[in-house]
Amino acid sequence: MLVERGLQVMNVEAVGEAYAIASNYLRRTGAIADTSATNERLLGIIVQLFQRGEYNRIRLANRAIARFEVETLIA
């Protein structure tokens, strides 16, 4: 499904699937809490990557995981 956000169209399915993959991995490693609540930081990273032109859900998830882990180490 496509959703219009201003002038940009976003594929909600790709973003949602990438989030599911990334959050599942990060929950299993203990990097994020094992709750059903959405991790806004992770979702924000995925949306940013999508807006910059990454549309493949697996690549989105992998890049978001790497970025999330780096930002967690820096903080």
Buried (B, 14 or more C-beta within 10 A) or exposed (E): EEEEEEEEEBBEEBBBBBBEBBBEBBBEEEBBEEEEEEBEBBBEBBBEBBEEEBEEBEEBBBBBBEBBEEEEEEE
